Amino acid sequence: MDKKVLRKQVKQRILTIPSRKKESDAIIEHIRDLKEYRESRTILMFIPLSDEPDISPLLDDSRVLLPYIEDGALHFSSSRILHRADYGALEAEHTEAMYDSALMIVPLLGYSSSLGRLGRGGGYYDRYIRENRNRITTAGVAFSVSFLPEFIPEEHDALLDMVITPDAVVRRSAL
């Protein structure tokens, strides 16, 4: 199925969730319970849009680095100075932070049974994950309606290590 159609469908499904706050709170608890979260020295996160799980309570963690886009690529900053980017989302000040390894909490609209990620179409996260796979563990966060059995990831779509839903932490099987 066409990705644009899938994106539109899952966005409509998200609008029908009775309590996105309740689902977001459950996702946050699952994140906090992750061994990878508790033991990581660096957490790469995103600033949620209105149709994404609200993980903003975790942004106060001193280990968190926030994203920004520069020269067509995703970067992460330790700055808490935020501004609205040209594409509408909030992003951190453009000062790249260095790290050795990290847990990366990844936004998504939908995901497949192989934990392929359906994002918004820019490819920023897919490229970042592919280029940094050796130093990050990826955890997508998804509402209960975000599983897309009909979605077949393309070669450039990032496969996540796990997806965190309100009900479970789904881990990718070892290959």
Sequence and secondary structure as in RCSB ss.txt:
>XXXX:A:sequence
MDKKVLRKQVKQRILTIPSRKKESDAIIEHIRDLKEYRESRTILMFIPLSDEPDISPLLDDSRVLLPYIEDGALH
FSSSRILHRADYGALEAEHTEAMYDSALMIVPLLGYSSSLGRLGRGGGYYDRYIRENRNRITTAGVAFSVSFLPE
FIPEEHDALLDMVITPDAVVRRSAL
>XXXX:A:secstr
  HHHHHHHHHHHHHT S HHHHHHHHHHHHHH HHHHH S EE     TTS   GGGGGSTTEEEEEEETTEEE
EES   EEE TTSSEEE S B   S EEEEEE SEE TT BEE SSS HHHHHHHHHGGGEEEEEE  TT B TT
    TTS B SEEE SS EEE    
